[in-house]
Amino acid sequence: MGWLMKKYNLLSIIIPVYNEARTINSILNLVIKSKLSIKKEIIIVNDGSKDSSLDIIKKFIKDHSKDNIKLINKSNGGKGSAVKLGIQKAKGQIIIIQDADLEYDPNDHQKCIQPIINGECRVVYGSRALEKTNDRYSHLSFFIGGKIITFFTNLLFGSKLTDEATCYKTFDTKLIKSIKINGNKFDWEPEITAKILKKKIKIKEVPIKYYPRTIKQGKKINWKDGLEGIFTLIKYRF
């Protein structure tokens, strides 16, 4: 339990990016402006974007040269591959994942890191289900898909999560770096959840705001990812 005595003074915000030219500048501005009780480093992993995302990111970094922003440019390999590379490069004692769209509010970062700073837990998930003001979802299929993934997680691992599929997964860095992640696409999420729960490590949930977008607006996950998520949970349970 030595981790309880650890001093947390830097948050690593990992932002995987793939073709997010419409929103990347806006989300980076929100991340920069969000208030935290500790310092932040921003790690942007451009996963082989084919639009103007990379040019926008480079200009943003140039315009914010005083801020702690790192850019990793790689060939396309999927969200999981980008997240894994970001985790490898992270210097902070806490890591949070931030999507490059505008569905999640960086002002909720403090909510997500506070329980780790307090020594209550080593993993926090931001739950859209716990925030009662959230009343919109991008499509019924996404809503049902998230509920099914969460249901199977709880069924297989005896957990009581309300939102396994959340983007805002927050980790004690030493812990997340000690767990090998194999998935390179969206399957990295149920994989890491399964491995954490199998180790009997508590996942605390906190309510977060959610502003959904549609497939037309650039949402990339689909029903095949949901099926793969269920198979991934079963795989790592047994």
PAPA-314363 format. One record per atom (N, C-alpha, C): residue number from 1; x negated, y, z; atom name. Coordinates in steps of 0.2 Angstrom, whole numbers. Layout:
% residues N
[NUM; [X; Y; Z]; CA]
...
***
This chain:
% residues 238
[1; [-4; -6; 0]; N]
[1; [0; 0; 0]; CA]
[1; [-4; 6; 0]; C]
[2; [-11; 6; -2]; N]
[2; [-15; 11; -2]; CA]
[2; [-13; 17; -7]; C]
[3; [-9; 15; -12]; N]
[3; [-6; 20; -16]; CA]
[3; [-2; 25; -13]; C]
[4; [1; 24; -7]; N]
[4; [5; 29; -3]; CA]
[4; [1; 35; -1]; C]
[5; [-6; 34; 0]; N]
[5; [-10; 39; 2]; CA]
[5; [-13; 43; -4]; C]
[6; [-11; 41; -10]; N]
[6; [-14; 44; -16]; CA]
[6; [-12; 51; -17]; C]
[7; [-16; 56; -19]; N]
[7; [-15; 63; -20]; CA]
[7; [-13; 63; -27]; C]
[8; [-7; 66; -29]; N]
[8; [-5; 67; -35]; CA]
[8; [-5; 74; -37]; C]
[9; [-10; 76; -42]; N]
[9; [-10; 83; -44]; CA]
[9; [-10; 84; -51]; C]
[10; [-9; 79; -55]; N]
[10; [-9; 80; -62]; CA]
[10; [-4; 75; -66]; C]
[11; [1; 78; -69]; N]
[11; [6; 74; -73]; CA]
[11; [4; 73; -80]; C]
[12; [3; 67; -83]; N]
[12; [2; 66; -90]; CA]
[12; [9; 65; -94]; C]
[13; [11; 70; -98]; N]
[13; [17; 70; -102]; CA]
[13; [15; 67; -109]; C]
[14; [17; 61; -110]; N]
[14; [16; 58; -117]; CA]
[14; [22; 59; -122]; C]
[15; [20; 62; -127]; N]
[15; [25; 63; -132]; CA]
[15; [24; 59; -139]; C]
[16; [27; 54; -140]; N]
[16; [26; 50; -147]; CA]
[16; [30; 54; -152]; C]
[17; [27; 55; -158]; N]
[17; [31; 59; -163]; CA]
[17; [30; 55; -170]; C]
[18; [36; 55; -173]; N]
[18; [37; 52; -180]; CA]
[18; [42; 56; -183]; C]
[19; [40; 60; -188]; N]
[19; [45; 64; -192]; CA]
[19; [50; 68; -188]; C]
[20; [47; 72; -184]; N]
[20; [51; 77; -180]; CA]
[20; [50; 84; -181]; C]
[21; [49; 86; -187]; N]
[21; [48; 93; -189]; CA]
[21; [53; 98; -187]; C]
[22; [59; 95; -187]; N]
[22; [65; 100; -185]; CA]
[22; [65; 102; -177]; C]
[23; [62; 97; -173]; N]
[23; [63; 99; -166]; CA]
[23; [56; 99; -162]; C]
[24; [51; 97; -165]; N]
[24; [45; 96; -161]; CA]
[24; [42; 103; -158]; C]
[25; [43; 109; -162]; N]
[25; [41; 115; -159]; CA]
[25; [45; 117; -153]; C]
[26; [52; 116; -154]; N]
[26; [56; 118; -148]; CA]
[26; [55; 113; -142]; C]
[27; [54; 107; -143]; N]
[27; [53; 103; -137]; CA]
[27; [46; 104; -134]; C]
[28; [41; 106; -138]; N]
[28; [34; 108; -135]; CA]
[28; [35; 114; -131]; C]
[29; [39; 119; -133]; N]
[29; [40; 125; -129]; CA]
[29; [43; 124; -123]; C]
[30; [48; 119; -123]; N]
[30; [52; 117; -117]; CA]
[30; [47; 114; -112]; C]
[31; [43; 109; -114]; N]
[31; [38; 106; -110]; CA]
[31; [33; 111; -107]; C]
[32; [31; 115; -111]; N]
[32; [26; 120; -108]; CA]
[32; [29; 124; -103]; C]
[33; [35; 126; -104]; N]
[33; [38; 131; -99]; CA]
[33; [41; 128; -93]; C]
[34; [42; 121; -93]; N]
[34; [45; 118; -87]; CA]
[34; [41; 119; -81]; C]
[35; [44; 120; -75]; N]
[35; [41; 121; -69]; CA]
[35; [40; 114; -65]; C]
[36; [33; 114; -63]; N]
[36; [31; 108; -59]; CA]
[36; [28; 110; -53]; C]
[37; [28; 105; -48]; N]
[37; [24; 106; -42]; CA]
[37; [17; 104; -43]; C]
[38; [15; 101; -48]; N]
[38; [8; 99; -50]; CA]
[38; [6; 101; -57]; C]
[39; [0; 101; -59]; N]
[39; [-2; 103; -65]; CA]
[39; [0; 97; -70]; C]
[40; [0; 99; -77]; N]
[40; [2; 95; -82]; CA]
[40; [-3; 95; -88]; C]
[41; [-4; 89; -91]; N]
[41; [-7; 88; -97]; CA]
[41; [-2; 85; -102]; C]
[42; [-2; 88; -108]; N]
[42; [2; 86; -113]; CA]
[42; [-1; 82; -119]; C]
[43; [0; 75; -119]; N]
[43; [-3; 71; -124]; CA]
[43; [2; 69; -130]; C]
[44; [1; 72; -136]; N]
[44; [5; 72; -142]; CA]
[44; [2; 66; -146]; C]
[45; [6; 61; -147]; N]
[45; [3; 55; -152]; CA]
[45; [7; 56; -158]; C]
[46; [4; 58; -163]; N]
[46; [8; 58; -170]; CA]
[46; [7; 51; -173]; C]
[47; [13; 48; -174]; N]
[47; [13; 41; -176]; CA]
[47; [14; 41; -184]; C]
[48; [9; 44; -187]; N]
[48; [9; 44; -195]; CA]
[48; [15; 47; -198]; C]
[49; [17; 53; -195]; N]
[49; [23; 57; -198]; CA]
[49; [21; 59; -205]; C]
[50; [27; 58; -209]; N]
[50; [26; 60; -216]; CA]
[50; [29; 66; -218]; C]
[51; [32; 70; -213]; N]
[51; [35; 77; -214]; CA]
[51; [30; 82; -212]; C]
[52; [32; 88; -210]; N]
[52; [27; 93; -208]; CA]
[52; [26; 93; -200]; C]
[53; [27; 88; -197]; N]
[53; [26; 87; -190]; CA]
[53; [19; 89; -187]; C]
[54; [14; 86; -191]; N]
[54; [7; 87; -189]; CA]
[54; [5; 94; -190]; C]
[55; [7; 97; -195]; N]
[55; [5; 104; -196]; CA]
[55; [8; 109; -191]; C]
[56; [15; 107; -189]; N]
[56; [18; 111; -184]; CA]
[56; [14; 110; -177]; C]
[57; [13; 104; -175]; N]
[57; [9; 102; -169]; CA]
[57; [2; 106; -169]; C]
[58; [-1; 106; -174]; N]
[58; [-8; 109; -174]; CA]
[58; [-7; 117; -173]; C]
[59; [-2; 120; -176]; N]
[59; [-1; 127; -175]; CA]
[59; [1; 128; -168]; C]
[60; [5; 124; -165]; N]
[60; [7; 125; -158]; CA]
[60; [1; 125; -154]; C]
[61; [-3; 120; -155]; N]
[61; [-9; 119; -150]; CA]
[61; [-14; 125; -151]; C]
[62; [-15; 128; -157]; N]
[62; [-19; 133; -158]; CA]
[62; [-16; 140; -155]; C]
[63; [-9; 140; -155]; N]
[63; [-6; 146; -152]; CA]
[63; [-6; 145; -144]; C]
[64; [-7; 139; -142]; N]
[64; [-7; 138; -134]; CA]
[64; [-13; 135; -132]; C]
[65; [-19; 138; -134]; N]
[65; [-26; 136; -133]; CA]
[65; [-27; 135; -126]; C]
[66; [-24; 139; -122]; N]
[66; [-25; 139; -114]; CA]
[66; [-22; 134; -111]; C]
[67; [-17; 131; -114]; N]
[67; [-14; 125; -111]; CA]
[67; [-17; 118; -112]; C]
[68; [-16; 114; -107]; N]
[68; [-19; 107; -108]; CA]
[68; [-16; 102; -112]; C]
[69; [-17; 103; -119]; N]
[69; [-13; 99; -124]; CA]
[69; [-18; 95; -128]; C]
[70; [-17; 89; -129]; N]
[70; [-21; 84; -133]; CA]
[70; [-17; 81; -138]; C]
[71; [-20; 81; -144]; N]
[71; [-17; 78; -150]; CA]
[71; [-21; 72; -152]; C]
[72; [-17; 66; -153]; N]
[72; [-20; 60; -156]; CA]
[72; [-16; 59; -162]; C]
[73; [-19; 58; -167]; N]
[73; [-16; 57; -174]; CA]
[73; [-18; 50; -176]; C]
[74; [-13; 46; -178]; N]
[74; [-14; 39; -179]; CA]
[74; [-9; 37; -185]; C]
[75; [-11; 31; -188]; N]
[75; [-6; 28; -193]; CA]
[75; [0; 25; -190]; C]
[76; [5; 25; -194]; N]
[76; [12; 23; -191]; CA]
[76; [12; 16; -188]; C]
[77; [14; 15; -182]; N]
[77; [14; 8; -179]; CA]
[77; [20; 7; -175]; C]
[78; [24; 12; -174]; N]
[78; [30; 12; -169]; CA]
[78; [29; 15; -163]; C]
[79; [35; 17; -160]; N]
[79; [35; 21; -153]; CA]
[79; [30; 18; -148]; C]
[80; [31; 11; -147]; N]
[80; [27; 7; -142]; CA]
[80; [19; 8; -143]; C]
[81; [17; 8; -150]; N]
[81; [10; 9; -151]; CA]
[81; [8; 16; -149]; C]
[82; [12; 21; -150]; N]
[82; [10; 28; -149]; CA]
[82; [10; 29; -141]; C]
[83; [15; 26; -138]; N]
[83; [15; 26; -130]; CA]
[83; [9; 23; -127]; C]
[84; [7; 17; -130]; N]
[84; [1; 13; -127]; CA]
[84; [-5; 17; -128]; C]
[85; [-6; 21; -133]; N]
[85; [-12; 25; -135]; CA]
[85; [-12; 31; -130]; C]
[86; [-6; 34; -129]; N]
[86; [-6; 39; -124]; CA]
[86; [-7; 37; -117]; C]
[87; [-5; 31; -115]; N]
[87; [-7; 29; -108]; CA]
[87; [-14; 28; -108]; C]
[88; [-17; 25; -113]; N]
[88; [-25; 24; -112]; CA]
[88; [-28; 31; -111]; C]
[89; [-26; 36; -114]; N]
[89; [-29; 42; -114]; CA]
[89; [-27; 47; -108]; C]
[90; [-22; 45; -104]; N]
[90; [-20; 49; -99]; CA]
[90; [-25; 50; -93]; C]
[91; [-25; 56; -91]; N]
[91; [-30; 57; -85]; CA]
[91; [-26; 59; -79]; C]
[92; [-19; 60; -79]; N]
[92; [-15; 61; -74]; CA]
[92; [-14; 55; -69]; C]
[93; [-12; 57; -63]; N]
[93; [-10; 51; -58]; CA]
[93; [-3; 49; -59]; C]
[94; [1; 52; -63]; N]
[94; [8; 50; -65]; CA]
[94; [9; 51; -72]; C]
[95; [12; 47; -75]; N]
[95; [14; 47; -82]; CA]
[95; [21; 47; -83]; C]
[96; [24; 52; -88]; N]
[96; [31; 52; -90]; CA]
[96; [31; 52; -98]; C]
[97; [36; 48; -100]; N]
[97; [37; 48; -108]; CA]
[97; [42; 53; -110]; C]
[98; [41; 57; -115]; N]
[98; [45; 63; -117]; CA]
[98; [46; 62; -125]; C]
[99; [52; 61; -127]; N]
[99; [54; 60; -134]; CA]
[99; [53; 67; -137]; C]
[100; [52; 67; -144]; N]
[100; [50; 73; -147]; CA]
[100; [56; 77; -150]; C]
[101; [62; 74; -148]; N]
[101; [68; 77; -150]; CA]
[101; [71; 82; -144]; C]
[102; [77; 84; -145]; N]
[102; [80; 88; -139]; CA]
[102; [85; 85; -135]; C]
[103; [85; 78; -135]; N]
[103; [90; 74; -131]; CA]
[103; [89; 75; -123]; C]
[104; [83; 75; -122]; N]
[104; [81; 75; -114]; CA]
[104; [78; 82; -112]; C]
[105; [79; 84; -106]; N]
[105; [77; 91; -104]; CA]
[105; [71; 90; -100]; C]
[106; [65; 93; -102]; N]
[106; [59; 93; -98]; CA]
[106; [60; 96; -91]; C]
[107; [65; 100; -90]; N]
[107; [66; 103; -83]; CA]
[107; [68; 97; -78]; C]
[108; [69; 91; -81]; N]
[108; [71; 86; -76]; CA]
[108; [64; 82; -74]; C]
[109; [59; 84; -77]; N]
[109; [52; 81; -75]; CA]
[109; [51; 80; -68]; C]
[110; [52; 86; -65]; N]
[110; [51; 86; -58]; CA]
[110; [55; 81; -54]; C]
[111; [61; 81; -56]; N]
[111; [66; 76; -52]; CA]
[111; [63; 69; -53]; C]
[112; [60; 67; -59]; N]
[112; [57; 61; -60]; CA]
[112; [50; 59; -56]; C]
[113; [46; 64; -55]; N]
[113; [40; 63; -52]; CA]
[113; [40; 64; -45]; C]
[114; [45; 67; -42]; N]
[114; [45; 69; -35]; CA]
[114; [45; 62; -30]; C]
[115; [49; 57; -32]; N]
[115; [49; 51; -28]; CA]
[115; [42; 48; -28]; C]
[116; [39; 48; -33]; N]
[116; [32; 45; -33]; CA]
[116; [27; 49; -29]; C]
[117; [28; 56; -30]; N]
[117; [24; 61; -25]; CA]
[117; [25; 59; -18]; C]
[118; [32; 58; -16]; N]
[118; [34; 57; -9]; CA]
[118; [32; 50; -7]; C]
[119; [29; 46; -11]; N]
[119; [27; 39; -9]; CA]
[119; [33; 35; -8]; C]
[120; [39; 36; -11]; N]
[120; [45; 32; -10]; CA]
[120; [44; 26; -15]; C]
[121; [41; 27; -21]; N]
[121; [41; 21; -26]; CA]
[121; [35; 23; -30]; C]
[122; [34; 18; -35]; N]
[122; [29; 19; -40]; CA]
[122; [31; 20; -47]; C]
[123; [38; 19; -48]; N]
[123; [41; 19; -54]; CA]
[123; [48; 23; -54]; C]
[124; [49; 28; -58]; N]
[124; [56; 31; -58]; CA]
[124; [59; 31; -65]; C]
[125; [65; 30; -66]; N]
[125; [69; 30; -72]; CA]
[125; [74; 36; -71]; C]
[126; [74; 40; -76]; N]
[126; [79; 45; -76]; CA]
[126; [85; 43; -79]; C]
[127; [91; 43; -75]; N]
[127; [97; 39; -77]; CA]
[127; [102; 44; -80]; C]
[128; [104; 43; -86]; N]
[128; [109; 47; -89]; CA]
[128; [116; 46; -86]; C]
[129; [117; 39; -84]; N]
[129; [123; 37; -81]; CA]
[129; [125; 40; -75]; C]
[130; [119; 42; -71]; N]
[130; [120; 45; -64]; CA]
[130; [122; 52; -64]; C]
[131; [121; 56; -70]; N]
[131; [122; 63; -70]; CA]
[131; [129; 64; -73]; C]
[132; [133; 66; -68]; N]
[132; [141; 66; -70]; CA]
[132; [143; 71; -75]; C]
[133; [138; 76; -76]; N]
[133; [140; 81; -81]; CA]
[133; [139; 79; -88]; C]
[134; [135; 73; -89]; N]
[134; [134; 70; -96]; CA]
[134; [141; 67; -98]; C]
[135; [144; 70; -104]; N]
[135; [150; 68; -106]; CA]
[135; [150; 66; -114]; C]
[136; [144; 66; -117]; N]
[136; [143; 65; -124]; CA]
[136; [138; 60; -125]; C]
[137; [139; 56; -130]; N]
[137; [134; 51; -133]; CA]
[137; [134; 51; -140]; C]
[138; [129; 50; -143]; N]
[138; [128; 51; -151]; CA]
[138; [133; 47; -155]; C]
[139; [134; 41; -152]; N]
[139; [139; 36; -156]; CA]
[139; [141; 31; -151]; C]
[140; [147; 28; -152]; N]
[140; [149; 23; -147]; CA]
[140; [144; 17; -147]; C]
[141; [141; 15; -153]; N]
[141; [137; 9; -153]; CA]
[141; [131; 10; -149]; C]
[142; [128; 17; -149]; N]
[142; [122; 18; -144]; CA]
[142; [124; 17; -137]; C]
[143; [130; 20; -135]; N]
[143; [132; 20; -128]; CA]
[143; [133; 12; -126]; C]
[144; [136; 8; -130]; N]
[144; [138; 1; -129]; CA]
[144; [131; -2; -129]; C]
[145; [127; -1; -133]; N]
[145; [120; -4; -134]; CA]
[145; [116; -3; -127]; C]
[146; [116; 3; -125]; N]
[146; [112; 4; -119]; CA]
[146; [115; 1; -113]; C]
[147; [122; 0; -113]; N]
[147; [125; -3; -107]; CA]
[147; [124; -11; -107]; C]
[148; [124; -13; -113]; N]
[148; [122; -21; -114]; CA]
[148; [115; -22; -112]; C]
[149; [110; -18; -114]; N]
[149; [103; -19; -112]; CA]
[149; [103; -19; -104]; C]
[150; [106; -14; -101]; N]
[150; [106; -13; -94]; CA]
[150; [109; -19; -90]; C]
[151; [115; -21; -93]; N]
[151; [118; -27; -90]; CA]
[151; [114; -33; -90]; C]
[152; [110; -35; -96]; N]
[152; [106; -40; -96]; CA]
[152; [100; -40; -92]; C]
[153; [97; -34; -91]; N]
[153; [92; -32; -87]; CA]
[153; [94; -34; -79]; C]
[154; [99; -32; -77]; N]
[154; [102; -33; -70]; CA]
[154; [103; -41; -69]; C]
[155; [106; -44; -75]; N]
[155; [108; -51; -74]; CA]
[155; [102; -55; -74]; C]
[156; [97; -54; -78]; N]
[156; [91; -58; -78]; CA]
[156; [86; -57; -72]; C]
[157; [86; -51; -69]; N]
[157; [81; -49; -64]; CA]
[157; [84; -47; -57]; C]
[158; [91; -47; -57]; N]
[158; [94; -46; -50]; CA]
[158; [93; -38; -48]; C]
[159; [92; -34; -53]; N]
[159; [91; -27; -52]; CA]
[159; [98; -23; -52]; C]
[160; [98; -17; -50]; N]
[160; [104; -13; -50]; CA]
[160; [103; -7; -54]; C]
[161; [100; -7; -60]; N]
[161; [99; -1; -64]; CA]
[161; [105; 1; -67]; C]
[162; [106; 8; -69]; N]
[162; [112; 10; -72]; CA]
[162; [110; 12; -79]; C]
[163; [103; 13; -81]; N]
[163; [101; 15; -88]; CA]
[163; [94; 13; -89]; C]
[164; [94; 7; -91]; N]
[164; [87; 4; -93]; CA]
[164; [84; 7; -99]; C]
[165; [89; 9; -104]; N]
[165; [86; 12; -110]; CA]
[165; [84; 19; -110]; C]
[166; [84; 22; -105]; N]
[166; [82; 29; -104]; CA]
[166; [75; 30; -107]; C]
[167; [74; 36; -110]; N]
[167; [67; 38; -112]; CA]
[167; [63; 40; -106]; C]
[168; [66; 43; -101]; N]
[168; [62; 46; -95]; CA]
[168; [60; 40; -90]; C]
[169; [55; 37; -93]; N]
[169; [52; 32; -88]; CA]
[169; [45; 35; -86]; C]
[170; [45; 34; -79]; N]
[170; [39; 38; -75]; CA]
[170; [36; 33; -71]; C]
[171; [29; 33; -72]; N]
[171; [25; 28; -68]; CA]
[171; [19; 31; -64]; C]
[172; [17; 28; -59]; N]
[172; [11; 29; -56]; CA]
[172; [6; 26; -61]; C]
[173; [1; 30; -63]; N]
[173; [-4; 29; -69]; CA]
[173; [-8; 22; -67]; C]
[174; [-10; 21; -61]; N]
[174; [-14; 16; -60]; CA]
[174; [-10; 9; -61]; C]
[175; [-4; 10; -59]; N]
[175; [1; 4; -60]; CA]
[175; [2; 2; -68]; C]
[176; [4; 7; -71]; N]
[176; [6; 6; -78]; CA]
[176; [0; 4; -83]; C]
[177; [-6; 7; -81]; N]
[177; [-12; 5; -84]; CA]
[177; [-14; -2; -83]; C]
[178; [-12; -5; -77]; N]
[178; [-14; -12; -75]; CA]
[178; [-9; -17; -78]; C]
[179; [-4; -15; -82]; N]
[179; [1; -20; -85]; CA]
[179; [0; -19; -93]; C]
[180; [-2; -25; -96]; N]
[180; [-3; -26; -103]; CA]
[180; [4; -25; -106]; C]
[181; [5; -21; -111]; N]
[181; [11; -20; -115]; CA]
[181; [9; -22; -122]; C]
[182; [13; -27; -124]; N]
[182; [12; -30; -131]; CA]
[182; [17; -27; -136]; C]
[183; [23; -25; -135]; N]
[183; [27; -22; -140]; CA]
[183; [25; -15; -143]; C]
[184; [26; -15; -149]; N]
[184; [23; -9; -153]; CA]
[184; [29; -4; -155]; C]
[185; [35; -7; -155]; N]
[185; [41; -3; -157]; CA]
[185; [45; -1; -151]; C]
[186; [52; -1; -151]; N]
[186; [56; 1; -146]; CA]
[186; [56; -5; -141]; C]
[187; [53; -11; -142]; N]
[187; [53; -16; -138]; CA]
[187; [49; -16; -132]; C]
[188; [44; -10; -132]; N]
[188; [40; -9; -127]; CA]
[188; [44; -8; -120]; C]
[189; [50; -5; -121]; N]
[189; [53; -2; -115]; CA]
[189; [56; -8; -111]; C]
[190; [60; -13; -114]; N]
[190; [63; -18; -110]; CA]
[190; [57; -23; -108]; C]
[191; [51; -23; -112]; N]
[191; [46; -27; -110]; CA]
[191; [43; -24; -103]; C]
[192; [42; -18; -103]; N]
[192; [38; -15; -97]; CA]
[192; [43; -15; -91]; C]
[193; [50; -14; -92]; N]
[193; [55; -15; -87]; CA]
[193; [55; -22; -84]; C]
[194; [55; -27; -89]; N]
[194; [54; -34; -86]; CA]
[194; [48; -36; -82]; C]
[195; [43; -33; -85]; N]
[195; [36; -35; -81]; CA]
[195; [36; -31; -74]; C]
[196; [39; -25; -74]; N]
[196; [39; -22; -67]; CA]
[196; [43; -25; -62]; C]
[197; [49; -27; -65]; N]
[197; [54; -31; -60]; CA]
[197; [52; -38; -58]; C]
[198; [49; -41; -63]; N]
[198; [46; -48; -61]; CA]
[198; [41; -47; -56]; C]
[199; [37; -42; -55]; N]
[199; [32; -41; -50]; CA]
[199; [35; -39; -44]; C]
[200; [42; -38; -44]; N]
[200; [46; -36; -38]; CA]
[200; [44; -29; -36]; C]
[201; [43; -25; -41]; N]
[201; [41; -18; -40]; CA]
[201; [48; -14; -40]; C]
[202; [49; -9; -36]; N]
[202; [56; -6; -36]; CA]
[202; [56; 0; -41]; C]
[203; [61; 0; -45]; N]
[203; [62; 6; -49]; CA]
[203; [68; 10; -47]; C]
[204; [66; 16; -45]; N]
[204; [71; 21; -42]; CA]
[204; [74; 25; -48]; C]
[205; [80; 26; -48]; N]
[205; [83; 30; -53]; CA]
[205; [85; 37; -50]; C]
[206; [85; 42; -54]; N]
[206; [87; 49; -53]; CA]
[206; [91; 52; -59]; C]
[207; [96; 56; -57]; N]
[207; [101; 58; -63]; CA]
[207; [97; 63; -67]; C]
[208; [98; 63; -74]; N]
[208; [95; 67; -78]; CA]
[208; [101; 70; -83]; C]
[209; [99; 75; -86]; N]
[209; [104; 78; -92]; CA]
[209; [102; 75; -98]; C]
[210; [108; 75; -103]; N]
[210; [107; 71; -109]; CA]
[210; [111; 75; -114]; C]
[211; [107; 77; -120]; N]
[211; [110; 80; -125]; CA]
[211; [109; 76; -132]; C]
[212; [114; 71; -133]; N]
[212; [113; 67; -139]; CA]
[212; [113; 70; -146]; C]
[213; [109; 66; -150]; N]
[213; [109; 68; -157]; CA]
[213; [112; 62; -161]; C]
[214; [113; 63; -167]; N]
[214; [116; 57; -171]; CA]
[214; [110; 55; -176]; C]
[215; [112; 49; -179]; N]
[215; [108; 46; -184]; CA]
[215; [106; 51; -190]; C]
[216; [111; 55; -192]; N]
[216; [110; 60; -197]; CA]
[216; [105; 66; -195]; C]
[217; [105; 67; -188]; N]
[217; [100; 72; -185]; CA]
[217; [93; 69; -184]; C]
[218; [93; 62; -185]; N]
[218; [86; 60; -185]; CA]
[218; [85; 54; -179]; C]
[219; [91; 52; -176]; N]
[219; [90; 46; -171]; CA]
[219; [88; 40; -175]; C]
[220; [83; 37; -172]; N]
[220; [79; 31; -176]; CA]
[220; [81; 24; -173]; C]
[221; [83; 23; -167]; N]
[221; [85; 17; -164]; CA]
[221; [91; 14; -168]; C]
[222; [92; 7; -168]; N]
[222; [98; 5; -171]; CA]
[222; [100; -2; -168]; C]
[223; [105; -5; -170]; N]
[223; [107; -11; -167]; CA]
[223; [102; -17; -167]; C]
[224; [98; -17; -172]; N]
[224; [93; -22; -172]; CA]
[224; [88; -22; -166]; C]
[225; [87; -15; -165]; N]
[225; [82; -14; -159]; CA]
[225; [85; -16; -153]; C]
[226; [92; -16; -152]; N]
[226; [96; -18; -146]; CA]
[226; [95; -25; -146]; C]
[227; [96; -29; -151]; N]
[227; [96; -36; -151]; CA]
[227; [88; -38; -149]; C]
[228; [84; -35; -152]; N]
[228; [77; -37; -150]; CA]
[228; [75; -35; -143]; C]
[229; [79; -30; -140]; N]
[229; [78; -28; -133]; CA]
[229; [80; -34; -128]; C]
[230; [86; -37; -130]; N]
[230; [89; -42; -126]; CA]
[230; [84; -48; -127]; C]
[231; [82; -50; -133]; N]
[231; [77; -56; -133]; CA]
[231; [71; -54; -129]; C]
[232; [68; -48; -129]; N]
[232; [62; -46; -126]; CA]
[232; [63; -48; -118]; C]
[233; [69; -45; -116]; N]
[233; [70; -47; -108]; CA]
[233; [70; -54; -107]; C]
[234; [74; -58; -111]; N]
[234; [74; -65; -110]; CA]
[234; [67; -68; -110]; C]
[235; [63; -66; -115]; N]
[235; [56; -69; -116]; CA]
[235; [52; -68; -110]; C]
[236; [52; -61; -107]; N]
[236; [48; -60; -101]; CA]
[236; [51; -62; -95]; C]
[237; [57; -64; -95]; N]
[237; [60; -67; -88]; CA]
[237; [58; -74; -88]; C]
[238; [58; -78; -93]; N]
[238; [56; -85; -93]; CA]
[238; [50; -87; -96]; C]
***
